[in-house]
């Protein structure tokens, strides 16, 4: 069965420090990969997506993610975190199983300290 | 506002009551999804529509849950005989064709007392 794992429930980083949020998925076929961000009281907003091609993808707000097929991973990175980045981040994977289905990870809560 | 709209934003109900939520997707988006999200969890797939046709329904969804999208535009999600375990954020998302990029509404927060 398909599954998406975000091993870190929460992460705290200092403002200006670099960030990496981990995401791993199971299942054999290469899926479509996404990262979403959810701020308090807000719906989910797409940060970036990977369909094919260059395995390093750029997103909004200075985020990037790298797809590593051998590790079944799609980790999200940002070189310098801003206080406004504090939010919940969800990795999502889309598989085609007769129809497209999106499965989300449990999320990683990012805290930013001054 | 051309985003996905959900109403109401909050709903408090007593156990055993029926509730109905509405979702207005982005116009011309022919796919519409419902997800449920509880604290500390990612959104959990409930069901999705291609135009007015309900193509898939999660096995996690009990018979108390029903969703409709009668004209292929807005959708409603009804929960009958609510239970405390139904308390969650119910998210709606729409997608244009097979773009696989979901646009989410702000959700309806349901609290069952």
Interface residues (C-beta under 8 A of the other chain):
Chain A: X4 X6 X9 X32 X34 X36 X41 X42 X43 X44 X45 X46 X49 X51 X90 X92 X94 X99 X100 X101 X102 X103 X104 X105 X106 X107
Chain B: X3 X4 X33 X35 X40 X41 X42 X43 X44 X45 X48 X55 X56 X91 X93 X98 X100 X101 X102 X103 X104 X105 X106 X107
